[in-house]
Amino acid sequence: MPAIAIIGGQWGDEGKGKLIDLLAEKASIVARFSGGNNAGHTVVNEFGEFGLHMIPSGVFHSHVDCLIGNGVVINPRVLISEIETLQGRGIDVSRLFISDRAHLIMPYHLLLDALEEDARGKSAIGTTRLGIGPAYADKVSRLGIRFGDLLDKDLFRRRLRAILNHKNTIISRVFGASPLSFDEIYQEYCNYADRLLPFIRETSLMVNEALEKGDTVLLEGAQGTMLDIDFGTYPYVTSSSCTAGGACLGIGISPLQIDKIIGVYKAYTTRVGGGPMPTELRDATGDMMRERGKEYGTTTGRPRRCGWFDGVATRFSARLNGFTGTALTKFDILDTLPTIKICTGYGLEGTVLDNPPPNFATLEKCRPIWEEMPGWQTSTHHIRNFDDLPREARQYVKRIEELVGCPVDLISVGPNRDQSIIVRPIL
C-alpha cells in the first residue's frame, strides 16, 4: 500500500498522535516530516501516557521503523532526553532513524528566538522560543548545519566557526547580549554526534524501498494547516510546511506515492499563541472545553484558546490538502452541552466569506456566522459503533462532513486507543 499522510486540519493539537499510534499497528514505517520540538503529541496506550516532541508516535509498536525526516529541525539535547525517557519506561527505540539531511537546532537559534521575540514587544508572534524559526531561516539562508555534517568533525568545526562568528556579531552588536563560546558548542555537539551516530541514516531511501515492497508508510504531520508557513494565518504561523505537499518534501517521496490523506480535526477548535481565531470563546463554555479537554500545550504547558468548530477554516484545509477522509477527535468533550454551534461562514462588512482571507488583519475583523444544533447530553466514552451514537451526535458529524466536504472515517471519544469509533477503515 502507498503512503498515508496524517495532517492537522486546524491550528495544531488536533490529536494526530493518537491516530498514528492506533494506525501504526498495521504499518511498517512512521515518518515525521516537519517541525521541531515545538510540536507535541500526547499518546495514551497500554504502556501509559506519553508526551512526544520529536520521536514519531509509532514508537510503541516494536515492528515499526520510526523515521525523523529531512524536513524536521532537531535539537539533539531534546531528542536524547526523549530517547532516554522512553528507554527508562521500557520502550524500545532501536528502530528510530534520523535523516542525515535534517537540520540541527543550535544554541544560537534558541538565544536569537528569545531575543527577537522580546524585541517585538506587543507584536510578538507567540513562538515557543525553542529556536525553530531561526533554524529554518538558516536552512533557507544556507547557513544551516545538518546531521550529516556531524559525521565529519573537521567539516563541522569549519562550518560552526564561520557561522558562529556571524551569529555572535548579531547577538552582541544588535541585541547587546553576550557572545556564545565556540569551544563549548563544538564539544557539546561532538558529544551529541557520538551518542546519536547509530540512528543517522538516509531515511528517504528507507521510505522509498518500503513503498516499493508494498509496505504501509504513515507520514506524521506536526502542527496544523492553519499554521502552515504559506497558507496559515501569516505571520502567526510556524516555520515549516504542515500540509500534505510538505510531507513529500519533508521525507523525500513523490506525491504520486501518497494514496490517502487523512485530515485530523477536533470536534471544536483550539489555538496556542497569538494570531486570529474567529470562533474563539472567552466565556464559561470556552473554559469548560479547556478543562474537560485538558487543553494545555504538551510542549509548553500554555493554556489553549478554545472555541466552536470553524467550518470555514476546516473546509479550506480540506481543499488545500485534498483530504480523502477525516478523523474527528475529542468528540466526548462536547457530551455535556445542551446546544452546540458551528461556524458556517465569516461575516465581513456586510459580505459573507466562504474562505479565510490571506491577510491576518482582515481575518481579525471577520465575525463568525453561527448555526446552532442540539447537543446530545450523554456520555459517548463507551460507544464503539457510529449507529449507537445519539441521534443529535450523528447529526453533528453529518453536518461537519457537509461543511468540510469530506467523510469522517474515525471518531475519537476518549484518549485511549480503544476509545475510537471506526466509521470507515483507514487501513
TIBA-380047 format. One record per residue (C-alpha): y, z, x; residue number from 1; residue in three letters. Coordinates in nm, 3 decimals. Layout:
% TIBA-380047
py->Y, pz->Z, px->X, resi->NUM, resn->ALA
...
//
This chain:
% TIBA-380047
py->0.000, pz->0.000, px->0.000, resi->1, resn->MET
py->0.351, pz->-0.076, px->0.131, resi->2, resn->PRO
py->0.616, pz->0.188, px->0.191, resi->3, resn->ALA
py->0.763, pz->0.404, px->-0.084, resi->4, resn->ILE
py->1.122, pz->0.527, px->-0.041, resi->5, resn->ALA
py->1.226, pz->0.861, px->-0.189, resi->6, resn->ILE
py->1.603, pz->0.854, px->-0.235, resi->7, resn->ILE
py->1.851, pz->1.110, px->-0.364, resi->8, resn->GLY
py->2.038, pz->0.970, px->-0.662, resi->9, resn->GLY
py->2.323, pz->1.222, px->-0.683, resi->10, resn->GLN
py->2.515, pz->1.431, px->-0.427, resi->11, resn->TRP
py->2.206, pz->1.560, px->-0.247, resi->12, resn->GLY
py->1.990, pz->1.868, px->-0.306, resi->13, resn->ASP
py->1.800, pz->1.688, px->-0.583, resi->14, resn->GLU
py->1.455, pz->1.821, px->-0.490, resi->15, resn->GLY
py->1.328, pz->1.541, px->-0.266, resi->16, resn->LYS
py->1.133, pz->1.792, px->-0.055, resi->17, resn->GLY
py->0.911, pz->1.899, px->-0.345, resi->18, resn->LYS
py->0.838, pz->1.539, px->-0.441, resi->19, resn->LEU
py->0.748, pz->1.443, px->-0.083, resi->20, resn->ILE
py->0.525, pz->1.750, px->-0.049, resi->21, resn->ASP
py->0.350, pz->1.654, px->-0.372, resi->22, resn->LEU
py->0.303, pz->1.285, px->-0.289, resi->23, resn->LEU
py->0.210, pz->1.334, px->0.077, resi->24, resn->ALA
py->-0.145, pz->1.429, px->-0.022, resi->25, resn->GLU
py->-0.209, pz->1.054, px->-0.068, resi->26, resn->LYS
py->-0.001, pz->0.928, px->0.226, resi->27, resn->ALA
py->-0.075, pz->0.876, px->0.593, resi->28, resn->SER
py->0.286, pz->0.891, px->0.718, resi->29, resn->ILE
py->0.604, pz->1.065, px->0.603, resi->30, resn->VAL
py->0.907, pz->0.934, px->0.789, resi->31, resn->ALA
py->1.255, pz->1.085, px->0.781, resi->32, resn->ARG
py->1.514, pz->0.809, px->0.829, resi->33, resn->PHE
py->1.869, pz->0.953, px->0.819, resi->34, resn->SER
py->2.092, pz->1.257, px->0.851, resi->35, resn->GLY
py->2.055, pz->1.559, px->1.073, resi->36, resn->GLY
py->2.000, pz->1.929, px->1.026, resi->37, resn->ASN
py->2.280, pz->1.927, px->0.770, resi->38, resn->ASN
py->2.005, pz->1.831, px->0.526, resi->39, resn->ALA
py->1.781, pz->2.098, px->0.380, resi->40, resn->GLY
py->1.459, pz->2.059, px->0.182, resi->41, resn->HIS
py->1.308, pz->2.363, px->0.012, resi->42, resn->THR
py->0.931, pz->2.335, px->-0.028, resi->43, resn->VAL
py->0.708, pz->2.581, px->-0.216, resi->44, resn->VAL
py->0.333, pz->2.544, px->-0.188, resi->45, resn->ASN
py->0.015, pz->2.743, px->-0.119, resi->46, resn->GLU
py->0.147, pz->2.830, px->0.230, resi->47, resn->PHE
py->0.465, pz->2.993, px->0.096, resi->48, resn->GLY
py->0.830, pz->2.893, px->0.065, resi->49, resn->GLU
py->0.991, pz->2.694, px->0.345, resi->50, resn->PHE
py->1.339, pz->2.565, px->0.421, resi->51, resn->GLY
py->1.306, pz->2.246, px->0.627, resi->52, resn->LEU
py->1.600, pz->2.087, px->0.805, resi->53, resn->HIS
py->1.457, pz->1.832, px->1.048, resi->54, resn->MET
py->1.081, pz->1.811, px->1.004, resi->55, resn->ILE
py->0.956, pz->1.585, px->0.721, resi->56, resn->PRO
py->0.819, pz->1.759, px->0.413, resi->57, resn->SER
py->0.473, pz->1.611, px->0.464, resi->58, resn->GLY
py->0.404, pz->1.856, px->0.748, resi->59, resn->VAL
py->0.192, pz->2.080, px->0.523, resi->60, resn->PHE
py->-0.078, pz->1.812, px->0.496, resi->61, resn->HIS
py->-0.294, pz->1.812, px->0.809, resi->62, resn->SER
py->-0.382, pz->1.441, px->0.782, resi->63, resn->HIS
py->-0.018, pz->1.319, px->0.769, resi->64, resn->VAL
py->0.184, pz->1.191, px->1.065, resi->65, resn->ASP
py->0.542, pz->1.319, px->1.030, resi->66, resn->CYS
py->0.799, pz->1.095, px->1.195, resi->67, resn->LEU
py->1.167, pz->1.157, px->1.269, resi->68, resn->ILE
py->1.311, pz->0.808, px->1.286, resi->69, resn->GLY
py->1.579, pz->0.639, px->1.493, resi->70, resn->ASN
py->1.836, pz->0.680, px->1.214, resi->71, resn->GLY
py->1.833, pz->1.060, px->1.246, resi->72, resn->VAL
py->2.058, pz->1.262, px->1.476, resi->73, resn->VAL
py->1.876, pz->1.560, px->1.623, resi->74, resn->ILE
py->1.984, pz->1.898, px->1.753, resi->75, resn->ASN
py->1.688, pz->1.978, px->1.981, resi->76, resn->PRO
py->1.752, pz->2.352, px->1.969, resi->77, resn->ARG
py->1.726, pz->2.349, px->1.589, resi->78, resn->VAL
py->1.419, pz->2.126, px->1.599, resi->79, resn->LEU
py->1.237, pz->2.351, px->1.846, resi->80, resn->ILE
py->1.323, pz->2.657, px->1.637, resi->81, resn->SER
py->1.184, pz->2.488, px->1.327, resi->82, resn->GLU
py->0.867, pz->2.387, px->1.511, resi->83, resn->ILE
py->0.816, pz->2.744, px->1.631, resi->84, resn->GLU
py->0.882, pz->2.888, px->1.284, resi->85, resn->THR
py->0.621, pz->2.663, px->1.128, resi->86, resn->LEU
py->0.370, pz->2.737, px->1.403, resi->87, resn->GLN
py->0.433, pz->3.109, px->1.354, resi->88, resn->GLY
py->0.334, pz->3.071, px->0.990, resi->89, resn->ARG
py->0.014, pz->2.885, px->1.071, resi->90, resn->GLY
py->0.136, pz->2.528, px->1.008, resi->91, resn->ILE
py->0.003, pz->2.258, px->1.244, resi->92, resn->ASP
py->0.282, pz->2.042, px->1.392, resi->93, resn->VAL
py->0.067, pz->1.841, px->1.632, resi->94, resn->SER
py->0.122, pz->1.526, px->1.424, resi->95, resn->ARG
py->0.501, pz->1.541, px->1.449, resi->96, resn->LEU
py->0.663, pz->1.249, px->1.635, resi->97, resn->PHE
py->1.025, pz->1.181, px->1.730, resi->98, resn->ILE
py->1.175, pz->0.836, px->1.781, resi->99, resn->SER
py->1.283, pz->0.765, px->2.137, resi->100, resn->ASP
py->1.581, pz->0.586, px->1.979, resi->101, resn->ARG
py->1.703, pz->0.888, px->1.781, resi->102, resn->ALA
py->2.039, pz->1.021, px->1.899, resi->103, resn->HIS
py->2.094, pz->1.373, px->2.028, resi->104, resn->LEU
py->2.346, pz->1.619, px->1.889, resi->105, resn->ILE
py->2.520, pz->1.764, px->2.194, resi->106, resn->MET
py->2.721, pz->2.088, px->2.229, resi->107, resn->PRO
py->3.047, pz->1.894, px->2.234, resi->108, resn->TYR
py->2.958, pz->1.743, px->1.896, resi->109, resn->HIS
py->2.938, pz->2.087, px->1.737, resi->110, resn->LEU
py->3.260, pz->2.201, px->1.903, resi->111, resn->LEU
py->3.454, pz->1.890, px->1.806, resi->112, resn->LEU
py->3.321, pz->1.905, px->1.449, resi->113, resn->ASP
py->3.469, pz->2.253, px->1.409, resi->114, resn->ALA
py->3.795, pz->2.173, px->1.589, resi->115, resn->LEU
py->3.854, pz->1.858, px->1.385, resi->116, resn->GLU
py->3.773, pz->2.028, px->1.056, resi->117, resn->GLU
py->4.010, pz->2.315, px->1.136, resi->118, resn->ASP
py->4.282, pz->2.065, px->1.227, resi->119, resn->ALA
py->4.255, pz->1.902, px->0.883, resi->120, resn->ARG
py->4.362, pz->2.225, px->0.717, resi->121, resn->GLY
py->4.379, pz->2.188, px->0.338, resi->122, resn->LYS
py->4.248, pz->1.832, px->0.372, resi->123, resn->SER
py->3.921, pz->1.950, px->0.528, resi->124, resn->ALA
py->3.618, pz->1.748, px->0.418, resi->125, resn->ILE
py->3.388, pz->2.049, px->0.398, resi->126, resn->GLY
py->3.144, pz->1.947, px->0.670, resi->127, resn->THR
py->2.860, pz->2.177, px->0.773, resi->128, resn->THR
py->3.017, pz->2.193, px->1.125, resi->129, resn->ARG
py->2.678, pz->2.107, px->1.273, resi->130, resn->LEU
py->2.801, pz->1.813, px->1.479, resi->131, resn->GLY
py->2.654, pz->1.544, px->1.255, resi->132, resn->ILE
py->2.967, pz->1.332, px->1.210, resi->133, resn->GLY
py->3.070, pz->1.336, px->1.578, resi->134, resn->PRO
py->2.714, pz->1.245, px->1.681, resi->135, resn->ALA
py->2.713, pz->0.941, px->1.452, resi->136, resn->TYR
py->3.063, pz->0.849, px->1.570, resi->137, resn->ALA
py->2.939, pz->0.847, px->1.929, resi->138, resn->ASP
py->2.640, pz->0.637, px->1.826, resi->139, resn->LYS
py->2.857, pz->0.355, px->1.695, resi->140, resn->VAL
py->3.106, pz->0.402, px->1.980, resi->141, resn->SER
py->2.817, pz->0.354, px->2.227, resi->142, resn->ARG
py->2.877, pz->0.700, px->2.369, resi->143, resn->LEU
py->2.557, pz->0.848, px->2.234, resi->144, resn->GLY
py->2.264, pz->0.991, px->2.425, resi->145, resn->ILE
py->1.920, pz->0.913, px->2.284, resi->146, resn->ARG
py->1.592, pz->1.098, px->2.312, resi->147, resn->PHE
py->1.456, pz->0.825, px->2.537, resi->148, resn->GLY
py->1.736, pz->0.897, px->2.785, resi->149, resn->ASP
py->1.591, pz->1.244, px->2.841, resi->150, resn->LEU
py->1.275, pz->1.088, px->2.985, resi->151, resn->LEU
py->1.475, pz->0.973, px->3.290, resi->152, resn->ASP
py->1.657, pz->1.279, px->3.427, resi->153, resn->LYS
py->1.873, pz->1.073, px->3.666, resi->154, resn->ASP
py->1.983, pz->0.842, px->3.385, resi->155, resn->LEU
py->2.055, pz->1.142, px->3.165, resi->156, resn->PHE
py->2.260, pz->1.306, px->3.441, resi->157, resn->ARG
py->2.477, pz->0.997, px->3.490, resi->158, resn->ARG
py->2.537, pz->0.942, px->3.120, resi->159, resn->ARG
py->2.610, pz->1.306, px->3.048, resi->160, resn->LEU
py->2.859, pz->1.335, px->3.334, resi->161, resn->ARG
py->3.059, pz->1.032, px->3.225, resi->162, resn->ALA
py->3.058, pz->1.123, px->2.857, resi->163, resn->ILE
py->3.133, pz->1.491, px->2.911, resi->164, resn->LEU
py->3.436, pz->1.410, px->3.127, resi->165, resn->ASN
py->3.571, pz->1.206, px->2.836, resi->166, resn->HIS
py->3.491, pz->1.476, px->2.580, resi->167, resn->LYS
py->3.635, pz->1.759, px->2.787, resi->168, resn->ASN
py->3.963, pz->1.571, px->2.811, resi->169, resn->THR
py->3.982, pz->1.562, px->2.431, resi->170, resn->ILE
py->3.867, pz->1.922, px->2.392, resi->171, resn->ILE
py->4.122, pz->2.061, px->2.637, resi->172, resn->SER
py->4.422, pz->1.830, px->2.601, resi->173, resn->ARG
py->4.412, pz->1.751, px->2.230, resi->174, resn->VAL
py->4.279, pz->2.076, px->2.090, resi->175, resn->PHE
py->4.369, pz->2.319, px->2.369, resi->176, resn->GLY
py->4.014, pz->2.457, px->2.388, resi->177, resn->ALA
py->3.813, pz->2.540, px->2.699, resi->178, resn->SER
py->3.610, pz->2.255, px->2.852, resi->179, resn->PRO
py->3.230, pz->2.268, px->2.848, resi->180, resn->LEU
py->3.012, pz->2.313, px->3.157, resi->181, resn->SER
py->2.820, pz->2.009, px->3.280, resi->182, resn->PHE
py->2.559, pz->2.216, px->3.466, resi->183, resn->ASP
py->2.484, pz->2.436, px->3.166, resi->184, resn->GLU
py->2.442, pz->2.144, px->2.927, resi->185, resn->ILE
py->2.236, pz->1.940, px->3.172, resi->186, resn->TYR
py->1.993, pz->2.224, px->3.240, resi->187, resn->GLN
py->1.970, pz->2.318, px->2.873, resi->188, resn->GLU
py->1.880, pz->1.965, px->2.765, resi->189, resn->TYR
py->1.638, pz->1.913, px->3.052, resi->190, resn->CYS
py->1.454, pz->2.219, px->2.922, resi->191, resn->ASN
py->1.453, pz->2.070, px->2.573, resi->192, resn->TYR
py->1.314, pz->1.746, px->2.715, resi->193, resn->ALA
py->1.026, pz->1.930, px->2.879, resi->194, resn->ASP
py->0.948, pz->2.111, px->2.555, resi->195, resn->ARG
py->0.967, pz->1.804, px->2.328, resi->196, resn->LEU
py->0.814, pz->1.540, px->2.558, resi->197, resn->LEU
py->0.475, pz->1.541, px->2.376, resi->198, resn->PRO
py->0.645, pz->1.448, px->2.048, resi->199, resn->PHE
py->0.850, pz->1.147, px->2.164, resi->200, resn->ILE
py->0.715, pz->0.807, px->2.052, resi->201, resn->ARG
py->0.810, pz->0.453, px->1.947, resi->202, resn->GLU
py->0.796, pz->0.555, px->1.581, resi->203, resn->THR
py->0.890, pz->0.217, px->1.430, resi->204, resn->SER
py->0.576, pz->0.072, px->1.587, resi->205, resn->LEU
py->0.367, pz->0.353, px->1.435, resi->206, resn->MET
py->0.505, pz->0.281, px->1.087, resi->207, resn->VAL
py->0.454, pz->-0.095, px->1.111, resi->208, resn->ASN
py->0.098, pz->-0.055, px->1.236, resi->209, resn->GLU
py->0.020, pz->0.181, px->0.947, resi->210, resn->ALA
py->0.165, pz->-0.062, px->0.693, resi->211, resn->LEU
py->-0.035, pz->-0.349, px->0.841, resi->212, resn->GLU
py->-0.351, pz->-0.144, px->0.780, resi->213, resn->LYS
py->-0.252, pz->-0.085, px->0.418, resi->214, resn->GLY
py->-0.175, pz->0.285, px->0.462, resi->215, resn->ASP
py->0.078, pz->0.459, px->0.238, resi->216, resn->THR
py->0.406, pz->0.548, px->0.406, resi->217, resn->VAL
py->0.666, pz->0.771, px->0.242, resi->218, resn->LEU
py->1.025, pz->0.726, px->0.356, resi->219, resn->LEU
py->1.201, pz->1.059, px->0.318, resi->220, resn->GLU
py->1.568, pz->1.047, px->0.232, resi->221, resn->GLY
py->1.825, pz->1.309, px->0.320, resi->222, resn->ALA
py->2.143, pz->1.388, px->0.124, resi->223, resn->GLN
py->2.212, pz->1.163, px->-0.176, resi->224, resn->GLY
py->2.350, pz->0.821, px->-0.265, resi->225, resn->THR
py->2.688, pz->0.958, px->-0.373, resi->226, resn->MET
py->2.728, pz->1.094, px->-0.019, resi->227, resn->LEU
py->2.645, pz->0.762, px->0.145, resi->228, resn->ASP
py->2.891, pz->0.661, px->0.418, resi->229, resn->ILE
py->2.958, pz->0.324, px->0.250, resi->230, resn->ASP
py->2.906, pz->0.386, px->-0.122, resi->231, resn->PHE
py->2.973, pz->0.757, px->-0.165, resi->232, resn->GLY
py->3.298, pz->0.933, px->-0.256, resi->233, resn->THR
py->3.458, pz->0.846, px->0.077, resi->234, resn->TYR
py->3.583, pz->1.029, px->0.283, resi->235, resn->PRO
py->3.398, pz->1.322, px->0.123, resi->236, resn->TYR
py->3.064, pz->1.185, px->0.236, resi->237, resn->VAL
py->2.802, pz->1.229, px->0.503, resi->238, resn->THR
py->2.795, pz->1.012, px->0.816, resi->239, resn->SER
py->2.479, pz->0.810, px->0.758, resi->240, resn->SER
py->2.324, pz->0.568, px->0.510, resi->241, resn->SER
py->2.137, pz->0.762, px->0.242, resi->242, resn->CYS
py->2.022, pz->0.459, px->0.044, resi->243, resn->THR
py->1.704, pz->0.252, px->0.034, resi->244, resn->ALA
py->1.874, pz->-0.002, px->0.260, resi->245, resn->GLY
py->1.938, pz->0.274, px->0.512, resi->246, resn->GLY
py->1.567, pz->0.357, px->0.506, resi->247, resn->ALA
py->1.480, pz->0.019, px->0.658, resi->248, resn->CYS
py->1.734, pz->0.058, px->0.938, resi->249, resn->LEU
py->1.660, pz->0.424, px->0.998, resi->250, resn->GLY
py->1.288, pz->0.382, px->1.056, resi->251, resn->ILE
py->1.262, pz->0.018, px->1.168, resi->252, resn->GLY
py->1.085, pz->-0.179, px->0.895, resi->253, resn->ILE
py->1.159, pz->-0.488, px->0.687, resi->254, resn->SER
py->1.297, pz->-0.448, px->0.332, resi->255, resn->PRO
py->1.001, pz->-0.660, px->0.220, resi->256, resn->LEU
py->0.770, pz->-0.375, px->0.321, resi->257, resn->GLN
py->0.911, pz->-0.137, px->0.059, resi->258, resn->ILE
py->0.708, pz->-0.153, px->-0.263, resi->259, resn->ASP
py->0.863, pz->0.129, px->-0.467, resi->260, resn->LYS
py->1.197, pz->0.307, px->-0.456, resi->261, resn->ILE
py->1.196, pz->0.640, px->-0.637, resi->262, resn->ILE
py->1.529, pz->0.797, px->-0.723, resi->263, resn->GLY
py->1.538, pz->1.175, px->-0.745, resi->264, resn->VAL
py->1.779, pz->1.333, px->-0.994, resi->265, resn->TYR
py->1.835, pz->1.685, px->-1.110, resi->266, resn->LYS
py->1.844, pz->1.732, px->-1.487, resi->267, resn->ALA
py->2.204, pz->1.837, px->-1.426, resi->268, resn->TYR
py->2.441, pz->1.776, px->-1.133, resi->269, resn->THR
py->2.531, pz->1.973, px->-0.820, resi->270, resn->THR
py->2.751, pz->1.914, px->-0.519, resi->271, resn->ARG
py->2.830, pz->2.107, px->-0.200, resi->272, resn->VAL
py->3.161, pz->2.088, px->-0.015, resi->273, resn->GLY
py->3.480, pz->1.905, px->-0.103, resi->274, resn->GLY
py->3.532, pz->1.586, px->-0.300, resi->275, resn->GLY
py->3.549, pz->1.483, px->-0.665, resi->276, resn->PRO
py->3.275, pz->1.578, px->-0.911, resi->277, resn->MET
py->3.371, pz->1.464, px->-1.264, resi->278, resn->PRO
py->3.115, pz->1.671, px->-1.458, resi->279, resn->THR
py->3.173, pz->2.000, px->-1.271, resi->280, resn->GLU
py->3.168, pz->2.313, px->-1.487, resi->281, resn->LEU
py->3.387, pz->2.605, px->-1.388, resi->282, resn->ARG
py->3.259, pz->2.833, px->-1.661, resi->283, resn->ASP
py->2.968, pz->3.056, px->-1.760, resi->284, resn->ALA
py->2.736, pz->2.756, px->-1.812, resi->285, resn->THR
py->2.801, pz->2.635, px->-1.458, resi->286, resn->GLY
py->2.741, pz->2.987, px->-1.328, resi->287, resn->ASP
py->2.415, pz->3.003, px->-1.525, resi->288, resn->MET
py->2.295, pz->2.676, px->-1.369, resi->289, resn->MET
py->2.376, pz->2.809, px->-1.024, resi->290, resn->ARG
py->2.191, pz->3.137, px->-1.070, resi->291, resn->GLU
py->1.888, pz->3.008, px->-1.262, resi->292, resn->ARG
py->1.860, pz->2.709, px->-1.029, resi->293, resn->GLY
py->1.921, pz->2.913, px->-0.712, resi->294, resn->LYS
py->2.187, pz->2.660, px->-0.623, resi->295, resn->GLU
py->2.275, pz->2.775, px->-0.275, resi->296, resn->TYR
py->2.254, pz->2.545, px->0.026, resi->297, resn->GLY
py->1.925, pz->2.550, px->0.219, resi->298, resn->THR
py->2.118, pz->2.484, px->0.541, resi->299, resn->THR
py->2.442, pz->2.679, px->0.497, resi->300, resn->THR
py->2.382, pz->2.912, px->0.203, resi->301, resn->GLY
py->2.701, pz->2.782, px->0.040, resi->302, resn->ARG
py->2.709, pz->2.801, px->-0.342, resi->303, resn->PRO
py->2.671, pz->2.460, px->-0.501, resi->304, resn->ARG
py->2.913, pz->2.332, px->-0.762, resi->305, resn->ARG
py->2.724, pz->2.271, px->-1.087, resi->306, resn->CYS
py->2.783, pz->2.052, px->-1.390, resi->307, resn->GLY
py->2.629, pz->1.838, px->-1.660, resi->308, resn->TRP
py->2.425, pz->1.524, px->-1.587, resi->309, resn->PHE
py->2.651, pz->1.238, px->-1.478, resi->310, resn->ASP
py->2.518, pz->0.916, px->-1.629, resi->311, resn->GLY
py->2.786, pz->0.706, px->-1.460, resi->312, resn->VAL
py->2.708, pz->0.815, px->-1.103, resi->313, resn->ALA
py->2.332, pz->0.802, px->-1.159, resi->314, resn->THR
py->2.345, pz->0.454, px->-1.312, resi->315, resn->ARG
py->2.548, pz->0.340, px->-1.012, resi->316, resn->PHE
py->2.297, pz->0.483, px->-0.765, resi->317, resn->SER
py->2.004, pz->0.330, px->-0.955, resi->318, resn->ALA
py->2.163, pz->-0.014, px->-0.937, resi->319, resn->ARG
py->2.262, pz->0.022, px->-0.574, resi->320, resn->LEU
py->1.915, pz->0.128, px->-0.461, resi->321, resn->ASN
py->1.708, pz->-0.074, px->-0.705, resi->322, resn->GLY
py->1.511, pz->0.226, px->-0.826, resi->323, resn->PHE
py->1.171, pz->0.133, px->-0.964, resi->324, resn->THR
py->1.128, pz->0.483, px->-1.107, resi->325, resn->GLY
py->1.284, pz->0.827, px->-1.105, resi->326, resn->THR
py->1.184, pz->1.189, px->-1.068, resi->327, resn->ALA
py->1.376, pz->1.440, px->-1.279, resi->328, resn->LEU
py->1.384, pz->1.784, px->-1.117, resi->329, resn->THR
py->1.484, pz->2.138, px->-1.221, resi->330, resn->LYS
py->1.433, pz->2.041, px->-1.583, resi->331, resn->PHE
py->1.340, pz->2.401, px->-1.665, resi->332, resn->ASP
py->1.686, pz->2.529, px->-1.568, resi->333, resn->ILE
py->1.815, pz->2.389, px->-1.899, resi->334, resn->LEU
py->1.547, pz->2.566, px->-2.107, resi->335, resn->ASP
py->1.778, pz->2.834, px->-2.248, resi->336, resn->THR
py->2.070, pz->2.617, px->-2.361, resi->337, resn->LEU
py->2.137, pz->2.557, px->-2.733, resi->338, resn->PRO
py->2.325, pz->2.233, px->-2.659, resi->339, resn->THR
py->2.337, pz->2.003, px->-2.359, resi->340, resn->ILE
py->2.599, pz->1.749, px->-2.261, resi->341, resn->LYS
py->2.562, pz->1.418, px->-2.076, resi->342, resn->ILE
py->2.847, pz->1.218, px->-1.928, resi->343, resn->CYS
py->2.816, pz->0.859, px->-2.052, resi->344, resn->THR
py->3.142, pz->0.718, px->-1.912, resi->345, resn->GLY
py->3.465, pz->0.804, px->-1.734, resi->346, resn->TYR
py->3.795, pz->0.803, px->-1.917, resi->347, resn->GLY
py->4.091, pz->0.687, px->-1.708, resi->348, resn->LEU
py->4.439, pz->0.633, px->-1.852, resi->349, resn->GLU
py->4.314, pz->0.502, px->-2.183, resi->350, resn->GLY
py->4.028, pz->0.294, px->-2.044, resi->351, resn->THR
py->3.657, pz->0.365, px->-2.011, resi->352, resn->VAL
py->3.487, pz->0.311, px->-1.675, resi->353, resn->LEU
py->3.114, pz->0.241, px->-1.654, resi->354, resn->ASP
py->3.109, pz->0.262, px->-1.272, resi->355, resn->ASN
py->3.262, pz->0.512, px->-1.031, resi->356, resn->PRO
py->3.588, pz->0.386, px->-0.878, resi->357, resn->PRO
py->3.570, pz->0.345, px->-0.499, resi->358, resn->PRO
py->3.887, pz->0.548, px->-0.439, resi->359, resn->ASN
py->3.828, pz->0.924, px->-0.443, resi->360, resn->PHE
py->4.183, pz->0.989, px->-0.566, resi->361, resn->ALA
py->4.118, pz->0.768, px->-0.870, resi->362, resn->THR
py->3.784, pz->0.938, px->-0.933, resi->363, resn->LEU
py->3.960, pz->1.276, px->-0.935, resi->364, resn->GLU
py->4.170, pz->1.151, px->-1.228, resi->365, resn->LYS
py->3.866, pz->1.047, px->-1.431, resi->366, resn->CYS
py->3.760, pz->1.261, px->-1.723, resi->367, resn->ARG
py->3.400, pz->1.260, px->-1.845, resi->368, resn->PRO
py->3.316, pz->1.115, px->-2.184, resi->369, resn->ILE
py->3.060, pz->1.350, px->-2.332, resi->370, resn->TRP
py->2.759, pz->1.300, px->-2.550, resi->371, resn->GLU
py->2.615, pz->1.622, px->-2.689, resi->372, resn->GLU
py->2.245, pz->1.674, px->-2.753, resi->373, resn->MET
py->2.047, pz->1.967, px->-2.893, resi->374, resn->PRO
py->1.869, pz->2.192, px->-2.645, resi->375, resn->GLY
py->1.504, pz->2.298, px->-2.678, resi->376, resn->TRP
py->1.547, pz->2.673, px->-2.609, resi->377, resn->GLN
py->1.190, pz->2.735, px->-2.499, resi->378, resn->THR
py->1.021, pz->2.759, px->-2.160, resi->379, resn->SER
py->0.881, pz->2.440, px->-2.009, resi->380, resn->THR
py->0.733, pz->2.606, px->-1.696, resi->381, resn->HIS
py->0.375, pz->2.582, px->-1.825, resi->382, resn->HIS
py->0.388, pz->2.226, px->-1.960, resi->383, resn->ILE
py->0.199, pz->1.952, px->-1.772, resi->384, resn->ARG
py->0.196, pz->1.670, px->-2.028, resi->385, resn->ASN
py->0.503, pz->1.480, px->-2.145, resi->386, resn->PHE
py->0.391, pz->1.477, px->-2.509, resi->387, resn->ASP
py->0.371, pz->1.857, px->-2.501, resi->388, resn->ASP
py->0.742, pz->1.891, px->-2.429, resi->389, resn->LEU
py->0.959, pz->1.996, px->-2.725, resi->390, resn->PRO
py->1.098, pz->1.702, px->-2.919, resi->391, resn->ARG
py->1.453, pz->1.777, px->-2.803, resi->392, resn->GLU
py->1.339, pz->1.779, px->-2.439, resi->393, resn->ALA
py->1.168, pz->1.441, px->-2.480, resi->394, resn->ARG
py->1.484, pz->1.302, px->-2.640, resi->395, resn->GLN
py->1.689, pz->1.424, px->-2.344, resi->396, resn->TYR
py->1.456, pz->1.248, px->-2.100, resi->397, resn->VAL
py->1.465, pz->0.926, px->-2.301, resi->398, resn->LYS
py->1.845, pz->0.933, px->-2.313, resi->399, resn->ARG
py->1.859, pz->0.971, px->-1.935, resi->400, resn->ILE
py->1.625, pz->0.674, px->-1.899, resi->401, resn->GLU
py->1.857, pz->0.467, px->-2.118, resi->402, resn->GLU
py->2.169, pz->0.566, px->-1.925, resi->403, resn->LEU
py->2.016, pz->0.519, px->-1.581, resi->404, resn->VAL
py->1.827, pz->0.205, px->-1.677, resi->405, resn->GLY
py->1.510, pz->0.322, px->-1.510, resi->406, resn->CYS
py->1.192, pz->0.501, px->-1.629, resi->407, resn->PRO
py->1.123, pz->0.866, px->-1.547, resi->408, resn->VAL
py->0.793, pz->0.890, px->-1.360, resi->409, resn->ASP
py->0.785, pz->1.264, px->-1.295, resi->410, resn->LEU
py->0.949, pz->1.576, px->-1.437, resi->411, resn->ILE
py->0.960, pz->1.896, px->-1.233, resi->412, resn->SER
py->0.951, pz->2.216, px->-1.440, resi->413, resn->VAL
py->0.935, pz->2.465, px->-1.153, resi->414, resn->GLY
py->0.937, pz->2.491, px->-0.774, resi->415, resn->PRO
py->0.560, pz->2.484, px->-0.716, resi->416, resn->ASN
py->0.360, pz->2.167, px->-0.661, resi->417, resn->ARG
py->0.161, pz->2.205, px->-0.984, resi->418, resn->ASP
py->0.474, pz->2.258, px->-1.197, resi->419, resn->GLN
py->0.508, pz->1.886, px->-1.246, resi->420, resn->SER
py->0.467, pz->1.651, px->-1.541, resi->421, resn->ILE
py->0.332, pz->1.313, px->-1.429, resi->422, resn->ILE
py->0.467, pz->1.061, px->-1.681, resi->423, resn->VAL
py->0.364, pz->0.757, px->-1.475, resi->424, resn->ARG
py->0.167, pz->0.780, px->-1.148, resi->425, resn->PRO
py->0.384, pz->0.704, px->-0.845, resi->426, resn->ILE
py->0.082, pz->0.670, px->-0.614, resi->427, resn->LEU
//
